Amino acid sequence: MNYQSEEDLQRRLQQLEADINSSSDQPSNNTQEKQPNEFQFTNFKTLLEKSQMWFQGLSGVKKLAATGVLILLTLWVMQTVFKLVTSVISLALLSGLIYLGYKFFVSNSFQRKQ
């Protein structure tokens, strides 16, 4: 029990240090003008650090569950992107076939009538 409470204290200490570091970074960020890409990168970096701290604070079973959910979400996003790419390719092929059909059948019939 003592080891677990000591572990909780260490985790809280790390979270407080991260909060202090992030709050001390914010005033310096406001004084300096940053480009939008750099600002987005620092936001992403802060979010990544907070996510890592949260993940490290989980127990073994919760880490396994969180990893499983993350893998499922990643696979779902990849599947969605692949479906979108497949749809775009199919649409391009279909429009090409429609254009070729128009050129050969409709355009030739108008030229014959004239």
C-alpha positions in Angstrom: 0.0 0.0 0.0 2.8 2.4 0.9 4.5 1.7 -2.5 1.3 2.5 -4.3 0.8 5.8 -2.5 4.4 6.7 -3.2 3.8 5.9 -6.8 0.8 8.2 -6.8 2.8 11.0 -5.2 5.5 10.6 -7.9 2.9 10.8 -10.6 1.3 13.9 -9.1 4.7 15.5 -8.8 5.4 14.8 -12.4 2.0 16.2 -13.4 2.6 19.4 -11.3 6.1 19.8 -12.9 4.6 19.5 -16.3 1.8 22.0 -15.5 4.4 24.4 -14.1 6.6 24.0 -17.2 3.7 24.5 -19.6 2.5 27.6 -17.7 6.0 29.1 -17.6 6.3 28.5 -21.3 3.0 30.3 -22.1 4.1 33.9 -21.1 7.3 33.6 -23.2 5.2 32.3 -26.1 2.9 35.3 -25.9 5.8 37.8 -25.9 7.4 36.3 -29.0 5.6 36.3 -32.3 5.6 32.8 -33.8 4.7 31.7 -37.2 1.4 29.6 -37.4 3.2 26.4 -38.2 5.5 26.7 -35.2 2.6 27.6 -33.0 0.7 24.5 -34.1 3.8 22.3 -33.6 4.2 23.6 -30.0 0.5 22.9 -29.3 0.9 19.4 -30.8 4.1 18.8 -28.7 2.3 19.9 -25.5 -0.6 17.7 -26.3 1.7 14.8 -26.9 3.5 15.3 -23.7 0.3 15.4 -21.7 -0.9 12.3 -23.4 2.4 10.5 -22.5 2.1 11.6 -18.9 -1.5 10.3 -18.8 -0.5 7.0 -20.4 2.4 6.5 -18.0 0.0 7.1 -15.1 -2.2 4.1 -16.1 -1.9 0.7 -14.7 -0.9 -2.3 -16.8 -4.4 -3.4 -17.8 -5.5 0.1 -18.5 -2.4 0.6 -20.7 -3.3 -2.5 -22.6 -6.9 -1.3 -23.1 -5.8 2.2 -24.1 -3.4 0.7 -26.6 -6.1 -1.5 -28.1 -8.5 1.4 -28.5 -5.7 3.5 -30.1 -4.9 0.7 -32.5 -8.6 0.3 -33.4 -9.0 4.0 -34.0 -5.9 4.1 -36.1 -7.1 1.2 -38.2 -10.5 2.9 -38.6 -9.0 6.1 -39.8 -6.7 4.3 -42.2 -9.6 2.3 -43.6 -11.6 5.5 -44.1 -8.7 7.2 -45.9 -8.2 4.1 -48.1 -11.9 4.1 -48.9 -11.8 7.8 -49.8 -8.8 7.3 -52.1 -10.5 4.3 -53.7 -13.6 6.4 -54.3 -11.6 9.1 -56.0 -9.8 6.7 -58.2 -13.1 5.0 -59.1 -14.7 8.3 -59.9 -11.8 9.3 -62.1 -12.0 6.0 -64.0 -15.7 6.3 -64.4 -15.5 9.9 -65.7 -12.8 8.8 -68.2 -15.0 5.9 -69.4 -18.0 8.3 -69.8 -15.8 10.7 -71.7 -14.5 8.0 -74.1 -18.1 6.7 -74.6 -19.3 10.2 -75.5 -16.4 10.8 -77.8 -16.9 7.5 -79.7 -20.7 7.1 -79.8 -22.3 10.5 -79.4 -19.7 12.6 -81.2 -19.4 10.2 -84.1 -23.2 10.1 -84.6 -23.4 14.0 -84.8 -20.6 14.0 -87.4 -22.3 11.4 -89.6 -25.6 13.4 -89.6 -23.9 16.5 -90.9 
